[in-house]
Amino acid sequence: MKTTLLTCLFILGACVDTTYEIKQNIITQEVFKEILKDIHLAEANYEMKKNNDLKSALNNLKNDYANIYTQYSITQNEFDNSINHYTSQPEILEEIYSLILQDLEKEKSTIDH
């Protein structure tokens, strides 16, 4: 009886989803989409300005990253964990980038008009 009970407990323990704890530190898709959009815009700004003044452009990029992390109340570690999580699921990351493109197209159309 004891061995059967122990065997059942062992099997149940093996079936527990140990990734749950890790997933709690993953930024939601919606928020991650906004963060990625802001980061790509900051990096595009850096690319445009780096030829004129590299040091200033690097400082601005560093400040932009710090401001983005502050704005979304995240740490670089949380961002890194999330990017690793979403890159391990390319279909989700592709969906996120598709939504980013849609957002940017909407923003562009309002600027153009």
N, C-alpha and C positions, 0 to 999 in steps of 0.2 A: 504494500500500500504506500509506504513512504517513498519507495523508488519510483512508483508511478506518479505520485504527486510531484516529486522533484523533477522528473522528466517533463511533466506538463509545464511546470514553472520555467524550466530551462527553455523549452520550445517557445513559450509565450514571451520570455525575455528576448529571445533571438528575433522575434517578429516585431518588436517595438521599433518604431521609426526614430532612429537616433538623429536624423537630420532636422527634427523639429526645432531643437535648440539653435542650430545654425540658422534656420530659416527666420527665426525671430530677429536676427541681425541684418536681414536683407531688406533693402529699401523697396517699398511697393513699386509696381510697374508704373503707375501714374506719376508718382513723385520722381522716380528715376528718369522717366522721360523728360520731365522739366529740367532736372539737373543736367542731363546729357545735352539738352538743347542749349542751356546757358553755358556749359563748358565749351561746346563747339563754337558758339558765338564768341566767347572770350579768346579761344585759340585762333579763330579767324582774324579777330582784331589784332592779336599779337603778330600773325603772319603779315598783315598789311603794314604794321608799324616797325617791324624789326630791322628793315633795311635803313631806315632813317636814324634810329637810335636804339641799338640792341639792348643796352643796359636798361634804359627806361621801359622798353617793351617787355623785358623779362620781369622787371619789378611790377609793372601793371598786371602781367599775367599771374604772378604770384599773389598779388592782392585780389585779383578777380577770383582765383580759386578759393582764397580764404573767405571772401565775401559770399561766394556760393555756398560753401560749407556752413557758414553762419546763418545765411538766409534759410536754409533747409534744416538747420539744427542737426547736422551730421558731422562725423569726423572723417578724416581721410581713410581711416581703417574701415569704417562702415561703407564708404564708397568703394574701396578696393574689394571688400567682400562681396558687395553687390555686383560689381562688374565681373568678377570671377564667376559668380552664380549665373548671371545672365549670359555670359559667353559660353558657359557649359550647356546652355539651352538655346541654340542658334535660332530656332523658330520663334521664340519669345523675343529675343533681341531684334530680330528682323521686323517683327510686329511693332516694337517700340520705335525703331528708326523710321518705319513707315508712318507712324503717327507724328513723329517729329517733323518729317517732310511735309505732311498735311498742315501742321500748325504753321510752319514757316511760309508755306504757299499762301495761307490765309492772311498772315501778317503782311506779306509782300503785296497782296492784292489791295489791302486797305491803305498801304503807303502809296501805291500807284494811283489810287483814285482820290 
